[in-house]
Amino acid sequence: MLAKIEVSNFKSFNENFIFDLSDTNSFSFNPECVKNKIVNKAIIYGQNGCGKSNLGFAIFDLISHMTDKQKIEGYYQNYLNADTKKKVATFKFTFKFDENIVEYIYTKTDYQTLKSEKLLIDGNNFASIDRGKSTVFKTSAKGAENLKRDIGDSNISIISYIDKNTVLESDSTNKVFKKFIDFVNKMLYFRHLDDKKCYMGLQQGGGFISTDIVENGNLKDFETFLNDVGINCKLISKKIGDEYDIYFKFKNKEIDFFDIASSGTLSLSRFYVWYQKLKEENKVSFLFIDEFDAFYHHALSRSVIERLKEVTNTQVIVTTHNTSIISNDLLRPDCYFLMYPDKIKSLAKSTQKELREAHNIEKMYRAGSFE
């Protein structure tokens, strides 16, 4: 699981910005929201422009050089912070797998250009390179002894290079390394504010929403899903060429789903497709949804969070402006985060008061009880 990210000189993050998911409390309620002492389900609040989207971009920057999954380079324009003269952005990720700690530190001059990398497993150097000093990387990985170490002017990540070009021995350190690689390859980011491909990670490419739903035999379940959240409808499908289209079926007419569906319903259709993947065991390791309820009624927002809580094997972070779902009935105070341009803190760490399950934390938030 992702335990912490530290980032500096990237987009809106000038000085070292720290998002710590390991600083949890001992609340007894909603225990499924914390796993292995790491926040497993988190909601981030913040005003417009505080950097919520950029935090998601920072977390998913690592898939750009570590994986061949879906990427959106357009999200990474104006890569370096505009207020400093520093030439590189610095990222430090801390992951926890059972009791093992993986730290991955790297620097970049832009979205595509790595300058340095270092991977530590339980404090020991697994692999490292500083391209400003040498094109030769170091590694202690057992099984990589004969691997060519001089990568020349290639911009390949040495972590990805080791993973794809060696058959590592099955020792405890290499097993942790494989867990790290597997976690990164199963990360997923998506947002509802874009019209077309609005996701990163997990897979390459992807078909139309309608085709995905129909070909996977989920049309009836999708209809039930919409009805369950208050959108009363009946759906049918038609094959047009090589693709399937979904239609609303009325008494006297059939109308293309995407011609008349509201913004909220369209948003739900995207969520539904990804939600099916979330329900597959060990399919998605980490999920970040930016502005997850931008088009939702507050009751629907709550319903979506309840569904995400049921996905126990996926670490989930969502951003929102909706304070109506700040409730101990859903999560707990160490899983709600308040974000500002220069810091992010959980509700539990934003007050001197002892928070209890019976507290109305939304009312406390609106009253200014949290710094």
N, C-alpha and C positions, 0 to 999 in steps of 0.2 A: 504493500500500500504506500501511497505517497504520504510522507510524514511532514515534510517541510520543503518550501522553495524559497530561495533568496535570489533576488535579481537586481541588477543595477545597470544604469545607462542604456536601458531598453525602453523605447517609446516614452511613456509618461513617467517611468520610474527612473529618477535621477540617482539619488543615494540608495543605499542598500535597502530594498523593500523585502520584508519577511512575512510570509504566510505560513504560520505554524499550526499544523493539524494534530500535533502530538501533545499540546498543552491542554490536556483535558482535566475534568473534575470527576468527583466520585458520586455524581447523581445516580440514584437508584432507579429512576423512571426512564422509560425509552432506552433501555440498555443496548438495543440493536443499532442505535445510531453511533455507537462507538465500538470499535473492534480492535482487539489487541492494543488498547490504549491509544488508538488513532481514530480521529473523527471519520466515520464511515458515511454519514449523510450530513451535508452542510448546506445552509442557505446564506448567501451573501447579500447584504443591503448596502446601498450607497447612493448618493446623489448623482445626477448626470455628470459625466466628466471626471469622476473620481478614479477611474481606471479599472472598473470591473471587467470590461471586455479585454483590456490589455493584460490583465492577470491570466485570463484564459489563453490568450495568445502566447504569453510567456511560458505557461505550462506545456503547451503543445508545440513550442518551438523545437523541442528535442525530437519530435517525430520527423522533422524535415531532413535530418541527416542520419537518423538511426533506423528509419524504416522506409519501405517503398509504398506506404499507404497513401490514401487521399490527402492532398495538401491544397491550400489556397494561398498562393503567394501574395495575392492582393491584400490580405490582412496584414502583411508585414512590410508595407511601404513605410517610409520614414522610420527605419529600424532603430537608429540610435537616438538617444535623448537629445533634444535640440538646445538644451541649456548648458551642456558641458562640452569640453574640447577632447574628452576621452575618445580613443579610437576604437574601443571594443566594448561590447556588452558582455556582462559576466552573469552566468547562471550557476546556481548550486542547488541540486536536488538531493534530498535525503529520502530514501525509501526504507521501509521495514518489512521484512518477510519473516514471519514467525519471530525469532529472537535475533535475526541477522540484520545488520545495518549496511545499506549500500549508499555511498555518496558519489554523485556524479557532478563534476565541476568542469565547465568549459567556457571558452570565450569565442566571440564572433565579431567580425567587422560588419557583416550584413547577414541577411537570411541564409545565404548559401556558403559563406566563407568562414570555416573554422580556423581559429588561431592556436588554440590549445585545448587539451582534454586530459582529465584525470579521473579514473574510476577506483574508488576505495571500497573494499569489502571487509567489514569489521575492522576498519582502521588500517588495513594493509593494502599497499599499492597493487592493484590488479593490472592496470595498464595506464600509460601516460605518454604525452607528447607535448612539446612546446615548439611549434613550427617556426617561431621567431629565432630559435637557437639551433634546431636540428630537424631534419626530415626523418630521423630514425626514432621509432617509438620503443618504449620499454614495456615488457609484460612479464608477469610471474605465472601466467596461466599454464598449468600442466597440460601438455598436449600441443602447445603452441611453440615449442622449442625450435622447430625447423621452419617456422613461418618467416617469410621475408619481412624484415623490420624497416627497411628504407622505403617509404612510400613516395619519395620524390615530390613533385609538385601536385600530386593528387589531393583533392579536397575531401576524400572519403573519411568518414569517421573511423577511427581505429577500433572503436567498440564494435561497430557493425562489421568491420573488416575481420576481426578475430572471430566473431560469431559465424560468419558465412564461409570462412576459409580454413577452419580447423575442426577436427574431431577431438574435442576436449575430453580429458580423462574424467571419470565419474567420481571426482572427490567432492568434499563438502563445499569448498569454495566455488568450484565450477557449477555446482547445482544451484547455488545462490545466484550466480551470474546468469544462468539460464532462466531463473525465475524473474530476474530483472528484465531480460530481453523479452520474455513472454508478456510481462505486464505492459511494457511500452508498446508492443505490437497490438495489444488489445485495447488501447485507449481510444476513446471516442469523444469528439467535440461536435456539437451542433447548435444552431440558433434558428429562430423562427423569423428573423427580420429580413432575411434574404430570400429571393424568389427561386433561385435554381439550386445548384450544388452548395448547400450551406453546412457542410460537415467536413471534419478532418479526422484522419486516423481510421483504424479498424479494418478497412478494405480499400481496394482500388476501384474507382468508378462506382457505378450503381445504376439500376434501371429506373423506370418511371414508378412513382408511388403506386399507381393503379395496377401495373403489371406485377409489381412485387407482392401486393396484397392478394391478387387473384391467383397467380401461379403458385403461391404458397398455401392455397386453400383457405385463406383467412377472410374471405368476403363476408360470410355470415357472422363471423366473430367480430369483424370490424363494425358491421351494422349493430350488433349487440353492444359493442363498446360505445358507440355514439349514442345509442338510446339510453345506456346506463348513466351517461353524463348529461342527459337532458336534451339531446338533439334527436327528436322523434323522426325517424325516417325508415324507408325501405330501399334497399340497394340491389341493383342487378349489374351484370357486366356484359360487355360486348367486345369481341375481338376485331380490331381495326388494323389490317395488315399483320405485322408481327407483334403488335402491342395490344394490351387490354385497356379498355376504358371503363370507368365506373359511372353508373347513372343513378340518379334519384328516380324512383318509380312512384308516380302519382296515379290517381284514378284514371285520368285520361291522357297522360303524357309521360314521356321519359326524357329527363334533361341531364346533360353531362354534369357530373359531380363538380368539376372544377369551374364550370360556368356560373354557378349560382351559390356555391358554398361560401359562407362568411369567412373573414380572416381568421376567426377563432376556430372554425371547423377545419379550414385548411391547415392551420397550425396543429390541430389534433391529429390530422391524417399523417403528418410527418412524425409526430411523436409516436403514433401507433406503430408505424413501420419499425422504428428503432426499439420501441418497447418489446416487440416480439423477439428481437435479438438479445435484449437484456434478460429475457426470461429463459433463454437457452443457457444451460449450465456452463460456466467458465468461458462464455463467448466474449463478454466485455469486462475488462478489469477496472476501468475508470471512466466515468462519464462527467462531462462538463457541459451544462446547458446554459447558454447566455440568454438573459431575459426570457426565462422559460415560460412565463405566463403573460407575455406582452399583449396577447389578444384574449386572455381568459377572464371570465367572471371570477370573483374571489372564491366562490364555492367550488368552481372547477379547479382552481389553483390548488386548493386543499386536497381535492380528489387525486390530482396528479401526484402530489407529494406522497400521499398514502400509498399509491401504487408503486412509486419508486422505493419506498421503505420496504416493500415486500421483496425487492431484489437484493437479497442479502450478500451475494458474492460480488457485487459491483460497488465500488466507492463512488459516491455521487456528490457533485457540487453544482448548485444552481445559483444564478444571480436573479434579482428581482427588485422592483420598487414597491411591491405590495406588502404593506405592514400587517394586513389582516391575518396573515398566516404565521405571525410571530406568536406561537402558542406552545406551551408545555405539553399540550395534548398531541402535538405532531412530533416535535423534536425536543431538545433540551438546551439550556442556555449556553453550553459550551459548543453547540453545533450551529448557533446563529452568529454570524459575523457582521460587524459594522466596519465598512471600508471608507477610508479617507485617502486623499492623494498621496500621503506619506506613510500610512500605516493601516493595518487591519487587525482588529481585536474581537474576540468573542464577547457576547454579552456577559458571560461569567467573569471575564477579565476586565470588564468595563465599569464595574461598580464595586463598592466596598460592602454592599449589602449581601447578606446571606440569602441566596435565591432558593426557593422551595417550589415543589410541584404545584401547589395551590396558587402561587402568584400569577396574576394576570400580567405577563411580561410585555404584551403589546401596550397595555395601558401605562405601564411603567416607562416604556420606550417613548410614548407620546408625551409623557409628563417630564421627560428629560432626565430620567434616573440613571441613564448610561452616558458616560462621558463621550 
